[in-house]
Amino acid sequence: MPNHQNLQAMLRSNQSSPSNSFTSKLLLLLALLPLTLATLAFVLQWRGGITDSTTRWAPTGSQHLFPGMDPSTLSPTAHNHHASPSDCVNLGRGASPSFPYYHGWKFDYGSNLRPKICITTSTSAGLEQILPWMFYHKVIGVSTFFLFVEGKAASPNVSRVLESIPGVKVIYRTRELEEQQANSRIWNETWLSSFFYKPCNYELFVKQSLNMEMAIVLARDAGMEWIIHLDTDELLHPAGAREYSLRQLLHDVPGNVDMVIFPNYESSVEREDIKEPFTEVSMFKRNYDHLPKDTYFGMYKESTRGNPNYFLTYGNGKSAARVKDHLRPNGAHRWHNYMKTPNEIKLEEAAVLHYTYAKFSDLTSRRDRCGCKPTKEDVKRCFMLDFDRAAFIIASTATEEEMLKWYQEHVVWGDKDIKIKLLRKGILTRIYAPMAIMQGLRESGIFSSIIASAPATLSKDKFLSSISGSNSSRAVASESLPSRRIGRSRESQATIRKVLDIESAAYYEAAAPPLSPPGIDDDHLIIEV
């Protein structure tokens, strides 16, 4: 008790001492000092005394701003400056806006930016999918796009917008194009011949290869250094590169490398009501090539969840090739060269993100593009991969409720415990960069601006091309590629192909189809696909 009384007496004496006033003043000073310094910094920056870190890295004289900061006609601050009729046009074509993901980047690339990268695709998608896909790749360094369009993508309302974007070349599936492709040397060669004259996915594979062949010529004429074939449900993910830049990634590739392989990651949706996969999906299943083999095979059963393979669809990635003489496609996933075997490398961090079956509606949209019978035997003629075959049968025979149940069981990752386990093991991973870039693009107003600034109508020639291209994809599957019909009637081509069979084996590597990753059978034996 005496010690407790002494302590209370000391506390009372301290409270009444003059030093208490000094301590209070000191604490007040320390609290006010950061606020004073922050106010001073704000005043100096406002008066130009401090360089803003967001503009320090921009080229001299540029006016680059973050998304949403440009006082355009779409911004509430537009009333504070004199708007001109060209404001809408300039947005997306001039020096602003730019993005923090790639300092100094602008929509209309200068000729001094190297290496020059182009993407080619064959698509029937609408603007809601093509524009985000395209401008995302512009952000990471792609300057030129060769779009082979049909269906919705070839309609006047869509194609007039695509035609207005700098760096975009739209190629319609016209009768002239099909006749030109019917005379391609590919029909006389064997590397793609196993895919000829088959419906659905096989026919698409041939069409993509023919389009890639033409894109090589366009890329060479445009002075491109790298060419990549992607679908509009795929995004390149340049992990490991500075500033998340595809240009930097390819710039650092050794000069003796002809082809760079991007292993693919597959979207792993967590809900069945996804509407915009690019902005709603953040979880992906990593590729076999980016995982320790003991982890991959050790977690194989949990990863597949009863599906035929580790991935729902393909697992052999996509590739970028240097634009060189004698370059040719080798199917939709690879490139080759008529004169030599390309020297290739596989990237250890970068990947292509494949948003496959990310929407429930993807089940029926794939079904509607194919006229095959929903039987186990017939779907083998139409689809190369087991999951595509199963999905087609379900979409063709089940009710809406049964389809949704099947989709939830086979596609949606709803089991939280399994997700956490696979995330910890590295099978699943979270990737947020594409979502952030897409959000920045939307906030910048670039999509609505591009649509608003596009010409109201196409020229007569382009309009007729768009109508032809739009009608072409509505044809029956067996009739949608006239080059097949022409090829059938050309017995001379078949004869030449037979003569070349023996010789070509030494020179032509067979086309690389979409392949599933390695699997294991019931006895845990590794199955290399």
KOLKOL-544076 format. One record per residue (C-alpha): x, y, z; residue number from 1. Coordinates in steps of 0.1 Angstrom, whole numbers, plus 5000, padded with zeros to 4 digits. Layout:
<atoms>
{x=X; y=Y; z=Z; k=NUM}
...
</atoms>
This chain:
<atoms>
{x=5000; y=5000; z=5000; k=1}
{x=5027; y=5026; z=5008; k=2}
{x=5042; y=5021; z=4973; k=3}
{x=5008; y=5027; z=4957; k=4}
{x=5002; y=5059; z=4977; k=5}
{x=5037; y=5072; z=4967; k=6}
{x=5029; y=5065; z=4930; k=7}
{x=4996; y=5084; z=4932; k=8}
{x=5014; y=5113; z=4949; k=9}
{x=5040; y=5114; z=4922; k=10}
{x=5013; y=5115; z=4894; k=11}
{x=4995; y=5144; z=4912; k=12}
{x=5027; y=5163; z=4914; k=13}
{x=5035; y=5157; z=4877; k=14}
{x=5001; y=5169; z=4867; k=15}
{x=5005; y=5201; z=4886; k=16}
{x=5041; y=5208; z=4875; k=17}
{x=5050; y=5234; z=4848; k=18}
{x=5065; y=5208; z=4826; k=19}
{x=5030; y=5195; z=4818; k=20}
{x=5023; y=5226; z=4799; k=21}
{x=5055; y=5223; z=4779; k=22}
{x=5047; y=5187; z=4770; k=23}
{x=5012; y=5196; z=4757; k=24}
{x=5027; y=5224; z=4735; k=25}
{x=5053; y=5200; z=4721; k=26}
{x=5026; y=5175; z=4712; k=27}
{x=5005; y=5202; z=4695; k=28}
{x=5036; y=5213; z=4675; k=29}
{x=5043; y=5177; z=4663; k=30}
{x=5007; y=5173; z=4652; k=31}
{x=5006; y=5206; z=4633; k=32}
{x=5040; y=5202; z=4616; k=33}
{x=5030; y=5175; z=4590; k=34}
{x=4999; y=5195; z=4581; k=35}
{x=5019; y=5226; z=4576; k=36}
{x=5045; y=5208; z=4554; k=37}
{x=5017; y=5192; z=4533; k=38}
{x=5001; y=5226; z=4528; k=39}
{x=5034; y=5241; z=4517; k=40}
{x=5040; y=5213; z=4492; k=41}
{x=5006; y=5217; z=4477; k=42}
{x=5012; y=5255; z=4473; k=43}
{x=5046; y=5249; z=4457; k=44}
{x=5033; y=5223; z=4433; k=45}
{x=5002; y=5244; z=4424; k=46}
{x=5026; y=5273; z=4415; k=47}
{x=5049; y=5250; z=4395; k=48}
{x=5077; y=5246; z=4421; k=49}
{x=5076; y=5208; z=4421; k=50}
{x=5075; y=5185; z=4392; k=51}
{x=5046; y=5161; z=4392; k=52}
{x=5058; y=5125; z=4391; k=53}
{x=5030; y=5115; z=4366; k=54}
{x=5044; y=5139; z=4340; k=55}
{x=5081; y=5137; z=4347; k=56}
{x=5085; y=5106; z=4325; k=57}
{x=5064; y=5120; z=4296; k=58}
{x=5082; y=5132; z=4264; k=59}
{x=5092; y=5169; z=4264; k=60}
{x=5063; y=5191; z=4255; k=61}
{x=5036; y=5165; z=4259; k=62}
{x=5004; y=5170; z=4278; k=63}
{x=4998; y=5134; z=4290; k=64}
{x=4972; y=5129; z=4317; k=65}
{x=4958; y=5100; z=4336; k=66}
{x=4925; y=5085; z=4324; k=67}
{x=4896; y=5108; z=4332; k=68}
{x=4918; y=5138; z=4338; k=69}
{x=4916; y=5153; z=4303; k=70}
{x=4890; y=5180; z=4302; k=71}
{x=4873; y=5167; z=4271; k=72}
{x=4837; y=5171; z=4260; k=73}
{x=4829; y=5140; z=4280; k=74}
{x=4842; y=5154; z=4312; k=75}
{x=4823; y=5178; z=4336; k=76}
{x=4853; y=5201; z=4334; k=77}
{x=4848; y=5206; z=4297; k=78}
{x=4828; y=5237; z=4304; k=79}
{x=4859; y=5254; z=4318; k=80}
{x=4876; y=5256; z=4284; k=81}
{x=4866; y=5264; z=4249; k=82}
{x=4854; y=5232; z=4233; k=83}
{x=4860; y=5227; z=4196; k=84}
{x=4843; y=5204; z=4171; k=85}
{x=4875; y=5183; z=4169; k=86}
{x=4876; y=5176; z=4207; k=87}
{x=4858; y=5143; z=4202; k=88}
{x=4880; y=5133; z=4173; k=89}
{x=4912; y=5143; z=4191; k=90}
{x=4904; y=5121; z=4221; k=91}
{x=4922; y=5089; z=4213; k=92}
{x=4941; y=5102; z=4184; k=93}
{x=4962; y=5130; z=4197; k=94}
{x=4986; y=5134; z=4226; k=95}
{x=4961; y=5127; z=4253; k=96}
{x=4949; y=5108; z=4272; k=97}
{x=4977; y=5085; z=4282; k=98}
{x=4979; y=5059; z=4309; k=99}
{x=5000; y=5053; z=4340; k=100}
{x=5006; y=5017; z=4329; k=101}
{x=5029; y=5028; z=4301; k=102}
{x=5045; y=5063; z=4306; k=103}
{x=5044; y=5085; z=4275; k=104}
{x=5021; y=5061; z=4256; k=105}
{x=4996; y=5076; z=4232; k=106}
{x=4970; y=5061; z=4208; k=107}
{x=4986; y=5072; z=4176; k=108}
{x=5020; y=5057; z=4176; k=109}
{x=5050; y=5075; z=4162; k=110}
{x=5073; y=5058; z=4137; k=111}
{x=5102; y=5058; z=4161; k=112}
{x=5087; y=5033; z=4186; k=113}
{x=5103; y=4999; z=4183; k=114}
{x=5098; y=4971; z=4179; k=115}
{x=5067; y=4974; z=4158; k=116}
{x=5042; y=4948; z=4168; k=117}
{x=5010; y=4937; z=4151; k=118}
{x=4982; y=4914; z=4160; k=119}
{x=4960; y=4896; z=4135; k=120}
{x=4926; y=4880; z=4143; k=121}
{x=4896; y=4864; z=4127; k=122}
{x=4864; y=4876; z=4144; k=123}
{x=4827; y=4879; z=4143; k=124}
{x=4824; y=4897; z=4176; k=125}
{x=4808; y=4931; z=4183; k=126}
{x=4823; y=4964; z=4195; k=127}
{x=4816; y=4955; z=4232; k=128}
{x=4843; y=4928; z=4229; k=129}
{x=4866; y=4941; z=4201; k=130}
{x=4872; y=4976; z=4215; k=131}
{x=4884; y=4967; z=4250; k=132}
{x=4905; y=4939; z=4236; k=133}
{x=4921; y=4962; z=4210; k=134}
{x=4928; y=4991; z=4232; k=135}
{x=4942; y=4969; z=4260; k=136}
{x=4968; y=4957; z=4235; k=137}
{x=4974; y=4993; z=4224; k=138}
{x=4982; y=5001; z=4260; k=139}
{x=5008; y=4974; z=4263; k=140}
{x=5025; y=4982; z=4230; k=141}
{x=5007; y=4969; z=4199; k=142}
{x=5005; y=4995; z=4172; k=143}
{x=4988; y=4977; z=4143; k=144}
{x=4958; y=4953; z=4140; k=145}
{x=4947; y=4932; z=4110; k=146}
{x=4911; y=4923; z=4116; k=147}
{x=4895; y=4896; z=4093; k=148}
{x=4859; y=4903; z=4100; k=149}
{x=4826; y=4886; z=4092; k=150}
{x=4792; y=4883; z=4109; k=151}
{x=4785; y=4911; z=4135; k=152}
{x=4821; y=4924; z=4131; k=153}
{x=4815; y=4931; z=4094; k=154}
{x=4782; y=4949; z=4099; k=155}
{x=4782; y=4986; z=4088; k=156}
{x=4776; y=4999; z=4124; k=157}
{x=4806; y=4979; z=4137; k=158}
{x=4830; y=4981; z=4108; k=159}
{x=4826; y=5019; z=4104; k=160}
{x=4840; y=5023; z=4139; k=161}
{x=4868; y=4998; z=4134; k=162}
{x=4878; y=5015; z=4101; k=163}
{x=4881; y=5049; z=4119; k=164}
{x=4907; y=5037; z=4144; k=165}
{x=4944; y=5045; z=4136; k=166}
{x=4965; y=5014; z=4130; k=167}
{x=4935; y=4992; z=4122; k=168}
{x=4932; y=4974; z=4089; k=169}
{x=4898; y=4957; z=4083; k=170}
{x=4896; y=4929; z=4059; k=171}
{x=4862; y=4916; z=4049; k=172}
{x=4854; y=4881; z=4039; k=173}
{x=4843; y=4890; z=4003; k=174}
{x=4840; y=4867; z=3973; k=175}
{x=4873; y=4882; z=3960; k=176}
{x=4891; y=4873; z=3993; k=177}
{x=4877; y=4838; z=3992; k=178}
{x=4888; y=4833; z=3956; k=179}
{x=4922; y=4846; z=3964; k=180}
{x=4926; y=4823; z=3993; k=181}
{x=4913; y=4794; z=3972; k=182}
{x=4945; y=4799; z=3951; k=183}
{x=4968; y=4798; z=3982; k=184}
{x=4998; y=4775; z=3981; k=185}
{x=4986; y=4760; z=4014; k=186}
{x=4960; y=4739; z=3995; k=187}
{x=4989; y=4722; z=3977; k=188}
{x=5009; y=4714; z=4009; k=189}
{x=5004; y=4687; z=4035; k=190}
{x=5011; y=4705; z=4068; k=191}
{x=4975; y=4716; z=4071; k=192}
{x=4958; y=4690; z=4049; k=193}
{x=4945; y=4669; z=4078; k=194}
{x=4921; y=4698; z=4086; k=195}
{x=4907; y=4703; z=4051; k=196}
{x=4871; y=4696; z=4043; k=197}
{x=4859; y=4691; z=4078; k=198}
{x=4832; y=4712; z=4096; k=199}
{x=4831; y=4736; z=4126; k=200}
{x=4863; y=4740; z=4145; k=201}
{x=4884; y=4723; z=4117; k=202}
{x=4870; y=4747; z=4091; k=203}
{x=4877; y=4777; z=4114; k=204}
{x=4913; y=4764; z=4119; k=205}
{x=4918; y=4764; z=4081; k=206}
{x=4902; y=4798; z=4077; k=207}
{x=4925; y=4813; z=4105; k=208}
{x=4955; y=4798; z=4088; k=209}
{x=4946; y=4813; z=4055; k=210}
{x=4940; y=4847; z=4071; k=211}
{x=4973; y=4845; z=4089; k=212}
{x=4990; y=4839; z=4056; k=213}
{x=4976; y=4871; z=4042; k=214}
{x=4984; y=4890; z=4075; k=215}
{x=5021; y=4881; z=4070; k=216}
{x=5021; y=4900; z=4037; k=217}
{x=5002; y=4930; z=4052; k=218}
{x=5026; y=4930; z=4082; k=219}
{x=5057; y=4930; z=4059; k=220}
{x=5043; y=4958; z=4038; k=221}
{x=5036; y=4978; z=4069; k=222}
{x=5071; y=4974; z=4082; k=223}
{x=5061; y=4953; z=4112; k=224}
{x=5088; y=4934; z=4131; k=225}
{x=5066; y=4910; z=4151; k=226}
{x=5033; y=4894; z=4143; k=227}
{x=5009; y=4876; z=4168; k=228}
{x=4977; y=4857; z=4161; k=229}
{x=4951; y=4861; z=4189; k=230}
{x=4914; y=4855; z=4193; k=231}
{x=4893; y=4883; z=4208; k=232}
{x=4888; y=4863; z=4240; k=233}
{x=4925; y=4863; z=4247; k=234}
{x=4947; y=4890; z=4263; k=235}
{x=4985; y=4890; z=4263; k=236}
{x=4999; y=4893; z=4298; k=237}
{x=5036; y=4906; z=4296; k=238}
{x=5045; y=4896; z=4332; k=239}
{x=5082; y=4901; z=4339; k=240}
{x=5086; y=4931; z=4316; k=241}
{x=5092; y=4966; z=4328; k=242}
{x=5061; y=4988; z=4328; k=243}
{x=5040; y=4958; z=4318; k=244}
{x=5051; y=4964; z=4282; k=245}
{x=5049; y=4939; z=4254; k=246}
{x=5072; y=4961; z=4234; k=247}
{x=5098; y=4959; z=4261; k=248}
{x=5094; y=4922; z=4264; k=249}
{x=5100; y=4916; z=4227; k=250}
{x=5127; y=4942; z=4226; k=251}
{x=5147; y=4921; z=4251; k=252}
{x=5144; y=4889; z=4230; k=253}
{x=5178; y=4878; z=4216; k=254}
{x=5183; y=4886; z=4179; k=255}
{x=5187; y=4849; z=4169; k=256}
{x=5152; y=4840; z=4182; k=257}
{x=5125; y=4837; z=4155; k=258}
{x=5095; y=4828; z=4176; k=259}
{x=5084; y=4834; z=4212; k=260}
{x=5058; y=4811; z=4228; k=261}
{x=5034; y=4825; z=4254; k=262}
{x=5020; y=4797; z=4275; k=263}
{x=4983; y=4802; z=4281; k=264}
{x=4965; y=4806; z=4314; k=265}
{x=4928; y=4798; z=4315; k=266}
{x=4901; y=4819; z=4331; k=267}
{x=4885; y=4803; z=4362; k=268}
{x=4852; y=4820; z=4367; k=269}
{x=4837; y=4822; z=4402; k=270}
{x=4801; y=4831; z=4392; k=271}
{x=4777; y=4820; z=4365; k=272}
{x=4764; y=4855; z=4358; k=273}
{x=4796; y=4870; z=4343; k=274}
{x=4788; y=4897; z=4317; k=275}
{x=4822; y=4913; z=4309; k=276}
{x=4850; y=4887; z=4315; k=277}
{x=4878; y=4912; z=4310; k=278}
{x=4867; y=4933; z=4339; k=279}
{x=4850; y=4906; z=4361; k=280}
{x=4875; y=4877; z=4360; k=281}
{x=4907; y=4878; z=4381; k=282}
{x=4914; y=4841; z=4388; k=283}
{x=4933; y=4820; z=4363; k=284}
{x=4946; y=4785; z=4361; k=285}
{x=4983; y=4785; z=4354; k=286}
{x=4999; y=4766; z=4325; k=287}
{x=5017; y=4733; z=4330; k=288}
{x=5049; y=4750; z=4317; k=289}
{x=5048; y=4775; z=4346; k=290}
{x=5043; y=4749; z=4374; k=291}
{x=5066; y=4725; z=4392; k=292}
{x=5058; y=4691; z=4377; k=293}
{x=5052; y=4674; z=4412; k=294}
{x=5026; y=4702; z=4420; k=295}
{x=5009; y=4698; z=4386; k=296}
{x=5005; y=4661; z=4387; k=297}
{x=5000; y=4660; z=4425; k=298}
{x=4970; y=4683; z=4423; k=299}
{x=4957; y=4670; z=4389; k=300}
{x=4925; y=4654; z=4402; k=301}
{x=4915; y=4685; z=4422; k=302}
{x=4924; y=4708; z=4393; k=303}
{x=4902; y=4690; z=4367; k=304}
{x=4871; y=4685; z=4389; k=305}
{x=4859; y=4656; z=4367; k=306}
{x=4865; y=4674; z=4334; k=307}
{x=4883; y=4656; z=4306; k=308}
{x=4915; y=4676; z=4309; k=309}
{x=4934; y=4700; z=4331; k=310}
{x=4922; y=4729; z=4309; k=311}
{x=4888; y=4731; z=4295; k=312}
{x=4902; y=4739; z=4260; k=313}
{x=4937; y=4742; z=4246; k=314}
{x=4969; y=4742; z=4266; k=315}
{x=4997; y=4748; z=4241; k=316}
{x=4997; y=4787; z=4242; k=317}
{x=5000; y=4812; z=4214; k=318}
{x=5032; y=4826; z=4198; k=319}
{x=5048; y=4858; z=4183; k=320}
{x=5070; y=4855; z=4153; k=321}
{x=5096; y=4879; z=4137; k=322}
{x=5083; y=4891; z=4103; k=323}
{x=5109; y=4875; z=4080; k=324}
{x=5110; y=4862; z=4045; k=325}
{x=5094; y=4827; z=4040; k=326}
{x=5074; y=4830; z=4072; k=327}
{x=5042; y=4810; z=4072; k=328}
{x=5015; y=4801; z=4097; k=329}
{x=5016; y=4767; z=4113; k=330}
{x=4980; y=4766; z=4125; k=331}
{x=4964; y=4792; z=4148; k=332}
{x=4989; y=4786; z=4176; k=333}
{x=5023; y=4786; z=4159; k=334}
{x=5043; y=4800; z=4130; k=335}
{x=5069; y=4783; z=4108; k=336}
{x=5093; y=4791; z=4080; k=337}
{x=5095; y=4775; z=4046; k=338}
{x=5133; y=4776; z=4046; k=339}
{x=5142; y=4766; z=4081; k=340}
{x=5130; y=4754; z=4115; k=341}
{x=5124; y=4786; z=4136; k=342}
{x=5146; y=4791; z=4167; k=343}
{x=5120; y=4794; z=4195; k=344}
{x=5119; y=4802; z=4232; k=345}
{x=5092; y=4798; z=4257; k=346}
{x=5086; y=4826; z=4282; k=347}
{x=5089; y=4818; z=4319; k=348}
{x=5066; y=4846; z=4332; k=349}
{x=5045; y=4861; z=4304; k=350}
{x=5014; y=4844; z=4293; k=351}
{x=4983; y=4847; z=4271; k=352}
{x=4951; y=4849; z=4292; k=353}
{x=4923; y=4828; z=4276; k=354}
{x=4888; y=4838; z=4287; k=355}
{x=4872; y=4805; z=4276; k=356}
{x=4836; y=4797; z=4285; k=357}
{x=4837; y=4827; z=4308; k=358}
{x=4800; y=4835; z=4302; k=359}
{x=4772; y=4811; z=4304; k=360}
{x=4760; y=4823; z=4270; k=361}
{x=4792; y=4809; z=4255; k=362}
{x=4776; y=4775; z=4256; k=363}
{x=4748; y=4784; z=4232; k=364}
{x=4768; y=4807; z=4211; k=365}
{x=4793; y=4780; z=4202; k=366}
{x=4764; y=4756; z=4196; k=367}
{x=4748; y=4781; z=4172; k=368}
{x=4780; y=4783; z=4151; k=369}
{x=4781; y=4746; z=4143; k=370}
{x=4756; y=4724; z=4124; k=371}
{x=4768; y=4690; z=4136; k=372}
{x=4746; y=4664; z=4153; k=373}
{x=4748; y=4662; z=4191; k=374}
{x=4761; y=4627; z=4191; k=375}
{x=4794; y=4614; z=4205; k=376}
{x=4805; y=4602; z=4171; k=377}
{x=4795; y=4632; z=4151; k=378}
{x=4810; y=4658; z=4174; k=379}
{x=4844; y=4642; z=4168; k=380}
{x=4841; y=4654; z=4132; k=381}
{x=4834; y=4690; z=4144; k=382}
{x=4855; y=4696; z=4175; k=383}
{x=4892; y=4688; z=4184; k=384}
{x=4889; y=4690; z=4222; k=385}
{x=4869; y=4668; z=4245; k=386}
{x=4854; y=4696; z=4266; k=387}
{x=4841; y=4714; z=4235; k=388}
{x=4824; y=4681; z=4224; k=389}
{x=4808; y=4676; z=4258; k=390}
{x=4797; y=4713; z=4259; k=391}
{x=4781; y=4711; z=4225; k=392}
{x=4761; y=4680; z=4233; k=393}
{x=4748; y=4696; z=4265; k=394}
{x=4739; y=4729; z=4248; k=395}
{x=4721; y=4710; z=4221; k=396}
{x=4701; y=4685; z=4242; k=397}
{x=4696; y=4699; z=4277; k=398}
{x=4671; y=4724; z=4290; k=399}
{x=4682; y=4759; z=4302; k=400}
{x=4680; y=4748; z=4338; k=401}
{x=4701; y=4716; z=4331; k=402}
{x=4726; y=4736; z=4311; k=403}
{x=4731; y=4761; z=4340; k=404}
{x=4735; y=4732; z=4365; k=405}
{x=4761; y=4716; z=4342; k=406}
{x=4779; y=4749; z=4338; k=407}
{x=4781; y=4754; z=4375; k=408}
{x=4795; y=4719; z=4381; k=409}
{x=4821; y=4720; z=4353; k=410}
{x=4831; y=4756; z=4347; k=411}
{x=4823; y=4777; z=4378; k=412}
{x=4847; y=4775; z=4408; k=413}
{x=4822; y=4777; z=4436; k=414}
{x=4840; y=4756; z=4463; k=415}
{x=4859; y=4781; z=4484; k=416}
{x=4881; y=4755; z=4501; k=417}
{x=4893; y=4740; z=4468; k=418}
{x=4900; y=4775; z=4455; k=419}
{x=4921; y=4784; z=4486; k=420}
{x=4940; y=4751; z=4484; k=421}
{x=4948; y=4755; z=4447; k=422}
{x=4957; y=4792; z=4451; k=423}
{x=4982; y=4783; z=4479; k=424}
{x=4997; y=4755; z=4457; k=425}
{x=5000; y=4780; z=4428; k=426}
{x=4977; y=4761; z=4404; k=427}
{x=4953; y=4790; z=4405; k=428}
{x=4965; y=4826; z=4406; k=429}
{x=4951; y=4861; z=4407; k=430}
{x=4959; y=4886; z=4379; k=431}
{x=4945; y=4921; z=4383; k=432}
{x=4965; y=4941; z=4357; k=433}
{x=4940; y=4936; z=4328; k=434}
{x=4911; y=4946; z=4350; k=435}
{x=4929; y=4978; z=4361; k=436}
{x=4938; y=4987; z=4325; k=437}
{x=4903; y=4981; z=4313; k=438}
{x=4889; y=5002; z=4341; k=439}
{x=4913; y=5030; z=4331; k=440}
{x=4902; y=5028; z=4295; k=441}
{x=4865; y=5030; z=4305; k=442}
{x=4871; y=5060; z=4328; k=443}
{x=4890; y=5078; z=4300; k=444}
{x=4859; y=5077; z=4278; k=445}
{x=4878; y=5064; z=4249; k=446}
{x=4853; y=5038; z=4238; k=447}
{x=4823; y=5061; z=4237; k=448}
{x=4845; y=5088; z=4220; k=449}
{x=4857; y=5064; z=4193; k=450}
{x=4821; y=5054; z=4186; k=451}
{x=4809; y=5090; z=4186; k=452}
{x=4837; y=5102; z=4163; k=453}
{x=4834; y=5075; z=4137; k=454}
{x=4819; y=5085; z=4103; k=455}
{x=4781; y=5080; z=4101; k=456}
{x=4784; y=5059; z=4070; k=457}
{x=4810; y=5039; z=4051; k=458}
{x=4820; y=5046; z=4015; k=459}
{x=4801; y=5027; z=3989; k=460}
{x=4829; y=5002; z=3983; k=461}
{x=4834; y=4996; z=4020; k=462}
{x=4797; y=4993; z=4026; k=463}
{x=4793; y=4966; z=4000; k=464}
{x=4823; y=4948; z=4014; k=465}
{x=4807; y=4949; z=4049; k=466}
{x=4774; y=4936; z=4036; k=467}
{x=4792; y=4908; z=4018; k=468}
{x=4813; y=4899; z=4048; k=469}
{x=4783; y=4900; z=4071; k=470}
{x=4762; y=4877; z=4048; k=471}
{x=4791; y=4853; z=4044; k=472}
{x=4791; y=4841; z=4079; k=473}
{x=4754; y=4834; z=4079; k=474}
{x=4759; y=4807; z=4053; k=475}
{x=4756; y=4771; z=4062; k=476}
{x=4789; y=4758; z=4077; k=477}
{x=4798; y=4737; z=4047; k=478}
{x=4792; y=4766; z=4024; k=479}
{x=4809; y=4794; z=4044; k=480}
{x=4844; y=4788; z=4030; k=481}
{x=4840; y=4787; z=3992; k=482}
{x=4877; y=4779; z=3989; k=483}
{x=4867; y=4745; z=4001; k=484}
{x=4842; y=4741; z=3973; k=485}
{x=4868; y=4753; z=3948; k=486}
{x=4894; y=4730; z=3963; k=487}
{x=4871; y=4700; z=3959; k=488}
{x=4867; y=4706; z=3922; k=489}
{x=4904; y=4710; z=3917; k=490}
{x=4916; y=4674; z=3912; k=491}
{x=4949; y=4688; z=3900; k=492}
{x=4955; y=4702; z=3935; k=493}
{x=4948; y=4668; z=3950; k=494}
{x=4972; y=4651; z=3926; k=495}
{x=4999; y=4676; z=3933; k=496}
{x=4994; y=4671; z=3970; k=497}
{x=4999; y=4633; z=3966; k=498}
{x=5031; y=4639; z=3946; k=499}
{x=5044; y=4662; z=3973; k=500}
{x=5035; y=4639; z=4002; k=501}
{x=5069; y=4622; z=4004; k=502}
{x=5090; y=4652; z=3997; k=503}
{x=5071; y=4676; z=4020; k=504}
{x=5076; y=4654; z=4051; k=505}
{x=5112; y=4666; z=4052; k=506}
{x=5104; y=4703; z=4048; k=507}
{x=5069; y=4709; z=4063; k=508}
{x=5062; y=4705; z=4100; k=509}
{x=5025; y=4696; z=4105; k=510}
{x=5003; y=4724; z=4118; k=511}
{x=5000; y=4726; z=4156; k=512}
{x=4964; y=4721; z=4165; k=513}
{x=4949; y=4732; z=4199; k=514}
{x=4963; y=4706; z=4223; k=515}
{x=4953; y=4698; z=4259; k=516}
{x=4980; y=4698; z=4286; k=517}
{x=4996; y=4666; z=4297; k=518}
{x=4972; y=4643; z=4317; k=519}
{x=4973; y=4612; z=4338; k=520}
{x=4952; y=4581; z=4335; k=521}
{x=4935; y=4561; z=4362; k=522}
{x=4968; y=4543; z=4371; k=523}
{x=4985; y=4578; z=4375; k=524}
{x=5006; y=4573; z=4344; k=525}
{x=5016; y=4605; z=4326; k=526}
{x=4998; y=4610; z=4292; k=527}
{x=5017; y=4635; z=4270; k=528}
{x=4992; y=4650; z=4245; k=529}
</atoms>
